[in-house]
């Protein structure tokens, strides 16, 4: 009756290694996304209905 056997226990060292690997991969992916955001320029010009990223309005604007 092989289908009713209890699953093998995973050693604690393996679980720690898996958690550490997952944390490292998450950190590396966040760092990579940040670096890509800083270095890659947008493919197209900004939309005509939006102001460029460096400018802000001097007065508050009312919602339409």
Order of alpha helices (4+ residues) and beta strands (2+ residues): alpha
